[in-house]
Every structure is written in structure tokens, then in C-alpha cells.
Amino acid sequence: MNQSMAIIISIFVVFAAVTLIGKKFNLSSRYERKPRVLNSWNALDKGIDPTDENKA
């Protein structure tokens, strides 16, 4: 019983440490798939015709 409690506590401590380090260094935003700037290539992927922007 003591050994299983020690394992559960260890897992909780590691999970908490990983979560705190991830929030501190903001690692999740580094792997963002959404581009910050919409260029003509990305506009085509979204279904936006880049030639319409020049007419307006």
C-alpha cells in the first residue's frame, strides 16, 4: 500500500512540474499551426481569393 501511494504521489508531482514548466516557458505556442500573418498562399488555403483584396 505504501509503495502504490508513493507511485501515485510521484506521478502527481511530475505532472504538476511539467504543467508549471510548460506554462512558464509557453511551449505550446511554439507549435501553433495557425499562421500569424495571412499571405496570399495561406489565403488560398482558406478559400479567400487574394485578387479580390486589390480591387477594394
N, C-alpha and C positions, 0 to 999 in steps of 0.2 A: 504493500500500500504506500509506503514512504517513497519507494522508487518511482511509482507511477505519478505521485504528486510532484516529485522533483522534475520529472519529464514535462508534465503539463505546465508547471511554472516556468521552466526553461523555454518552452515553446512560446509562451505568452511574452516573456521578456525579449526574446529575439524578434518576434512580430512587432512589438512596440518600438524597439530600437530601429528596425527597418522602416517603419512608418514615419517616425520622427526624423530620421536622416533623409528620407525621401521628400518630406515637406520642407526641410531646411534648405536643401540644395535645389529644390524644384526640378527634380529629374524627369518628371512626367512630361513637362512642356517641351523638353528637348526632342521628343519623339512624336511631336504633333504632326499629323498627316495633312492638316488643312493649311494651305499656303497663306502667308500674311499679306502678300500683295497679289492682286489678281491681274496677271498679264494676259496677253492675247491667247496664248496656248491654254492657260487654265480657264479662260472664259469659254473657249470652245468645248472644253470638257464639261462645263456646267450648262452648256446649251445656249450660251449668250453669243450673239453674233458681234464680233468686235468691230465690224464695219458700221454698225448702227450707232456706235458712240461718236464717230466722227461727223455724222450728219446732223446731230442735235446741237 
